[in-house]
Amino acid sequence: MIKFTKMHGIGNDYLYIDARRKKITNHEKLAVSMSDRHFGVGSDGIILIMNSNNADFRMRIFNADGSEAEMCGNGIRCFAKYVFDHGITKKKKITVETLAGVKYINIYTKHNKVANVTVDLGEPILLRDRIPMEGDPGMVIDEPLQIDGVKFNITAVSMGNPHAIIYVEDVDSFPVEKYGPMIENSPLFPKRINVEFVEIINEHEVKQRTWERGAGETMACGTGASAVTVAGVLNKRAGRKTTVHLRGGDLEIEWNESDNHVYLTGPAVEVFEGSWQH
Protein backbone atom coordinates (compact mmCIF):
# COMPACT_ATOMS: atom_id res chain seq x y z
CA MET A 1 0.00 0.00 0.00
CA ILE A 2 1.30 3.45 -0.94
CA LYS A 3 0.12 6.56 0.88
CA PHE A 4 -0.18 9.65 -1.32
CA THR A 5 -1.33 13.25 -1.18
CA LYS A 6 -3.00 14.90 -4.14
CA MET A 7 -1.94 18.52 -4.65
CA HIS A 8 -2.17 21.12 -7.38
CA GLY A 9 -0.56 24.37 -8.46
CA ILE A 10 -3.35 26.28 -10.25
CA GLY A 11 -4.80 23.06 -11.60
CA ASN A 12 -1.54 21.31 -12.56
CA ASP A 13 -2.10 18.29 -10.30
CA TYR A 14 0.28 15.62 -8.99
CA LEU A 15 0.22 12.77 -6.51
CA TYR A 16 2.94 13.18 -3.87
CA ILE A 17 4.55 10.14 -2.31
CA ASP A 18 6.99 10.31 0.61
CA ALA A 19 9.79 8.02 -0.57
CA ARG A 20 12.40 9.05 2.00
CA ARG A 21 12.10 5.79 3.91
CA LYS A 22 9.82 3.65 1.74
CA LYS A 23 11.41 2.28 -1.43
CA ILE A 24 9.18 2.91 -4.43
CA THR A 25 9.74 0.72 -7.50
CA ASN A 26 8.28 0.56 -11.01
CA HIS A 27 7.96 4.36 -11.11
CA GLU A 28 6.84 4.42 -14.73
CA LYS A 29 4.03 1.85 -14.32
CA LEU A 30 2.96 3.43 -11.03
CA ALA A 31 2.71 6.88 -12.65
CA VAL A 32 0.62 5.54 -15.53
CA SER A 33 -1.82 3.60 -13.32
CA MET A 34 -2.21 6.20 -10.56
CA SER A 35 -2.52 9.13 -12.96
CA ASP A 36 -5.33 7.60 -15.03
CA ARG A 37 -8.36 9.86 -14.63
CA HIS A 38 -10.87 7.02 -15.12
CA PHE A 39 -9.25 3.96 -13.55
CA GLY A 40 -6.75 5.60 -11.20
CA VAL A 41 -6.66 8.60 -8.86
CA GLY A 42 -6.28 11.11 -11.69
CA SER A 43 -3.34 13.47 -12.10
CA ASP A 44 -0.73 14.89 -14.46
CA GLY A 45 1.80 12.54 -12.84
CA ILE A 46 3.43 11.50 -9.57
CA ILE A 47 6.14 13.27 -7.58
CA LEU A 48 8.43 11.51 -5.12
CA ILE A 49 9.82 13.23 -2.01
CA MET A 50 13.31 11.83 -1.49
CA ASN A 51 16.47 12.39 0.52
CA SER A 52 19.35 14.28 -1.10
CA ASN A 53 23.08 14.39 -0.52
CA ASN A 54 23.48 17.95 -1.80
CA ALA A 55 20.17 19.70 -0.97
CA ASP A 56 17.45 19.63 1.69
CA PHE A 57 15.37 17.29 -0.46
CA ARG A 58 15.29 15.57 -3.84
CA MET A 59 12.30 15.60 -6.19
CA ARG A 60 11.59 13.06 -8.94
CA ILE A 61 8.72 13.66 -11.38
CA PHE A 62 7.02 11.01 -13.50
CA ASN A 63 4.48 12.19 -16.06
CA ALA A 64 1.13 10.52 -16.64
CA ASP A 65 2.67 8.52 -19.52
CA GLY A 66 5.46 7.21 -17.26
CA SER A 67 8.25 9.39 -18.68
CA GLU A 68 10.49 11.21 -16.20
CA ALA A 69 10.55 15.03 -16.31
CA GLU A 70 13.53 17.17 -15.37
CA MET A 71 11.57 19.91 -13.62
CA CYS A 72 8.08 21.25 -12.90
CA GLY A 73 7.40 24.76 -11.61
CA ASN A 74 3.94 24.02 -10.23
CA GLY A 75 5.08 20.63 -8.93
CA ILE A 76 8.00 22.05 -6.96
CA ARG A 77 5.78 24.68 -5.29
CA CYS A 78 3.46 21.92 -4.08
CA PHE A 79 6.55 19.93 -3.05
CA ALA A 80 7.56 22.86 -0.79
CA LYS A 81 4.05 23.03 0.68
CA TYR A 82 4.08 19.28 1.33
CA VAL A 83 7.36 19.22 3.27
CA PHE A 84 6.46 22.33 5.30
CA ASP A 85 2.79 21.64 6.05
CA HIS A 86 3.52 17.99 6.90
CA GLY A 87 6.20 19.03 9.42
CA ILE A 88 9.13 17.52 7.51
CA THR A 89 10.91 20.89 7.63
CA LYS A 90 10.42 24.12 9.56
CA LYS A 91 12.61 26.16 7.23
CA LYS A 92 11.04 28.77 4.96
CA LYS A 93 14.03 28.72 2.63
CA ILE A 94 14.79 25.28 1.25
CA THR A 95 16.78 23.68 -1.55
CA VAL A 96 15.45 20.88 -3.75
CA GLU A 97 17.56 18.69 -6.01
CA THR A 98 16.00 18.02 -9.44
CA LEU A 99 17.24 16.62 -12.73
CA ALA A 100 17.52 20.29 -13.77
CA GLY A 101 19.83 21.07 -10.84
CA VAL A 102 19.30 22.33 -7.29
CA LYS A 103 16.45 24.86 -6.98
CA TYR A 104 16.16 27.52 -4.27
CA ILE A 105 12.73 28.09 -2.79
CA ASN A 106 11.15 30.75 -0.54
CA ILE A 107 8.02 29.73 1.37
CA TYR A 108 5.32 32.25 2.42
CA THR A 109 2.79 31.11 5.01
CA LYS A 110 -0.66 32.14 6.19
CA HIS A 111 -1.99 30.71 9.47
CA ASN A 112 1.10 28.45 9.62
CA LYS A 113 0.28 26.84 6.26
CA VAL A 114 2.03 27.49 2.96
CA ALA A 115 0.04 29.94 0.81
CA ASN A 116 2.54 31.04 -1.83
CA VAL A 117 5.94 29.86 -2.98
CA THR A 118 8.68 31.58 -5.00
CA VAL A 119 11.06 29.35 -6.93
CA ASP A 120 14.41 30.52 -8.28
CA LEU A 121 14.54 28.60 -11.56
CA GLY A 122 18.03 29.86 -12.40
CA GLU A 123 19.15 31.16 -15.78
CA PRO A 124 17.17 30.26 -18.90
CA ILE A 125 18.96 28.08 -21.44
CA LEU A 126 18.75 29.62 -24.90
CA LEU A 127 21.24 27.76 -27.09
CA ARG A 128 19.67 25.33 -29.53
CA ASP A 129 21.91 22.35 -28.79
CA ARG A 130 21.21 22.62 -25.05
CA ILE A 131 17.42 22.84 -25.37
CA PRO A 132 17.90 20.41 -27.29
CA MET A 133 16.79 21.11 -30.85
CA GLU A 134 18.23 20.07 -34.18
CA GLY A 135 19.71 22.69 -36.51
CA ASP A 136 22.42 25.32 -36.75
CA PRO A 137 24.05 26.63 -33.54
CA GLY A 138 22.67 29.70 -31.79
CA MET A 139 19.35 30.82 -30.35
CA VAL A 140 15.90 29.98 -31.68
CA ILE A 141 13.87 33.21 -31.78
CA ASP A 142 10.76 33.55 -33.95
CA GLU A 143 11.97 30.75 -36.21
CA PRO A 144 9.58 29.24 -38.79
CA LEU A 145 8.41 25.65 -38.28
CA GLN A 146 6.22 23.74 -40.74
CA ILE A 147 3.78 21.28 -39.16
CA ASP A 148 1.10 19.50 -41.18
CA GLY A 149 1.23 22.19 -43.87
CA VAL A 150 0.88 25.03 -41.36
CA LYS A 151 3.69 27.50 -40.62
CA PHE A 152 4.33 28.38 -36.98
CA ASN A 153 7.00 30.71 -35.63
CA ILE A 154 8.65 29.30 -32.53
CA THR A 155 10.98 30.58 -29.83
CA ALA A 156 12.75 27.81 -27.92
CA VAL A 157 13.71 28.16 -24.25
CA SER A 158 14.79 25.57 -21.69
CA MET A 159 14.08 26.08 -18.00
CA GLY A 160 15.83 22.79 -17.28
CA ASN A 161 13.11 21.25 -19.46
CA PRO A 162 12.46 22.22 -23.10
CA HIS A 163 9.75 24.63 -24.30
CA ALA A 164 8.60 25.92 -27.68
CA ILE A 165 6.64 29.19 -27.51
CA ILE A 166 4.19 30.07 -30.28
CA TYR A 167 2.17 33.30 -30.45
CA VAL A 168 -1.46 33.05 -31.57
CA GLU A 169 -4.28 35.58 -32.03
CA ASP A 170 -6.93 33.83 -29.93
CA VAL A 171 -5.55 31.19 -27.60
CA ASP A 172 -8.95 30.12 -26.25
CA SER A 173 -10.14 28.90 -29.64
CA PHE A 174 -6.77 27.58 -30.86
CA PRO A 175 -6.74 23.77 -31.55
CA VAL A 176 -4.06 22.93 -28.97
CA GLU A 177 -5.00 19.24 -28.93
CA LYS A 178 -4.36 19.01 -32.70
CA TYR A 179 -1.03 20.79 -33.06
CA GLY A 180 0.39 20.23 -29.55
CA PRO A 181 1.26 16.54 -30.04
CA MET A 182 2.57 17.13 -33.57
CA ILE A 183 5.05 19.73 -32.35
CA GLU A 184 5.90 17.77 -29.17
CA ASN A 185 6.93 14.76 -31.24
CA SER A 186 8.61 16.58 -34.14
CA PRO A 187 12.00 15.04 -35.03
CA LEU A 188 13.47 18.52 -34.50
CA PHE A 189 13.26 17.85 -30.76
CA PRO A 190 15.26 14.74 -29.78
CA LYS A 191 13.84 14.75 -26.22
CA ARG A 192 10.38 15.93 -27.32
CA ILE A 193 9.20 19.36 -26.18
CA ASN A 194 6.55 21.20 -24.17
CA VAL A 195 4.55 23.62 -26.32
CA GLU A 196 3.16 26.95 -25.12
CA PHE A 197 0.50 28.73 -27.17
CA VAL A 198 0.43 32.37 -26.10
CA GLU A 199 -1.82 35.37 -26.63
CA ILE A 200 -0.35 38.77 -25.74
CA ILE A 201 -2.73 40.96 -23.72
CA ASN A 202 -0.27 43.78 -23.02
CA GLU A 203 3.42 44.08 -22.15
CA HIS A 204 2.78 42.85 -18.59
CA GLU A 205 0.08 40.21 -19.19
CA VAL A 206 -0.21 37.16 -21.40
CA LYS A 207 -2.66 34.27 -21.69
CA GLN A 208 -1.17 30.78 -22.08
CA ARG A 209 -2.23 27.24 -22.89
CA THR A 210 0.27 24.40 -22.61
CA TRP A 211 0.64 21.04 -24.28
CA GLU A 212 2.95 19.21 -21.87
CA ARG A 213 5.32 16.53 -23.01
CA GLY A 214 4.05 13.24 -21.63
CA ALA A 215 0.84 14.66 -20.12
CA GLY A 216 -1.15 16.42 -22.87
CA GLU A 217 -2.84 19.75 -22.23
CA THR A 218 -2.63 20.73 -18.58
CA MET A 219 -4.37 23.43 -16.56
CA ALA A 220 -1.04 25.17 -15.97
CA CYS A 221 2.70 24.90 -16.49
CA GLY A 222 5.10 26.87 -14.27
CA THR A 223 8.30 26.31 -16.21
CA GLY A 224 6.27 27.00 -19.35
CA ALA A 225 5.06 30.34 -17.96
CA SER A 226 8.67 31.15 -17.13
CA ALA A 227 9.81 30.25 -20.65
CA VAL A 228 6.99 32.40 -22.05
CA THR A 229 8.22 35.39 -20.04
CA VAL A 230 11.75 34.92 -21.37
CA ALA A 231 10.41 34.57 -24.92
CA GLY A 232 8.36 37.76 -24.48
CA VAL A 233 11.55 39.71 -23.74
CA LEU A 234 13.52 38.05 -26.57
CA ASN A 235 10.74 38.87 -29.05
CA LYS A 236 10.22 42.37 -27.59
CA ARG A 237 6.56 41.53 -26.98
CA ALA A 238 6.44 41.68 -23.15
CA GLY A 239 8.37 42.93 -20.15
CA ARG A 240 10.58 41.16 -17.63
CA LYS A 241 7.76 41.04 -15.07
CA THR A 242 4.72 39.25 -16.42
CA THR A 243 1.43 37.98 -15.08
CA VAL A 244 0.69 34.76 -16.93
CA HIS A 245 -2.98 33.79 -17.08
CA LEU A 246 -3.42 30.02 -17.35
CA ARG A 247 -6.54 27.89 -17.36
CA GLY A 248 -6.08 27.06 -13.69
CA GLY A 249 -5.11 30.53 -12.45
CA ASP A 250 -2.33 33.12 -12.54
CA LEU A 251 1.43 33.01 -12.03
CA GLU A 252 3.80 35.93 -11.46
CA ILE A 253 7.08 35.60 -13.34
CA GLU A 254 10.17 37.82 -13.29
CA TRP A 255 13.27 37.47 -15.47
CA ASN A 256 15.62 39.44 -13.24
CA GLU A 257 18.05 41.60 -15.17
CA SER A 258 20.70 41.76 -12.44
CA ASP A 259 21.31 38.02 -11.96
CA ASN A 260 19.66 36.67 -15.17
CA HIS A 261 17.58 34.27 -13.04
CA VAL A 262 13.88 33.56 -13.57
CA TYR A 263 11.65 33.72 -10.47
CA LEU A 264 8.26 32.00 -10.37
CA THR A 265 5.65 32.86 -7.73
CA GLY A 266 2.28 31.19 -7.25
CA PRO A 267 -0.02 29.24 -4.91
CA ALA A 268 0.02 25.58 -3.89
CA VAL A 269 -3.01 23.61 -2.70
CA GLU A 270 -3.47 20.25 -0.97
CA VAL A 271 -6.59 18.43 -2.16
CA PHE A 272 -6.77 15.13 -0.25
CA GLU A 273 -4.81 12.17 1.10
CA GLY A 274 -5.33 8.53 0.20
CA SER A 275 -3.85 5.06 -0.11
CA TRP A 276 -3.09 3.15 -3.32
CA GLN A 277 -3.28 -0.62 -3.41
CA HIS A 278 -0.71 -2.02 -5.82
Secondary structure, DSSP 4 states (H G I P E B T S, - for coil): -EEEEEEEETTEEEEEEE-SSS----HHHHHHHHH-TTTSS--SEEEEEE--SSSSEEEEEEETTSPEES--HHHHHHHHHHHHHTTS---SEEEEEETTEEEEEEEEEETTEEEEEEEE--PPB-BGGGTT--SSSSB-SSEEEEETTEEEEEEEEESSSEEEEEE-S-GGGS-HHHHHHHHHT-TT-TT--EEEEEEEEETTEEEEEEEETTTEEES--HHHHHHHHHHHHHTTSS-SEEEEEETTEEEEEEE-TTT--EEEEEE-EEEEEEEE--
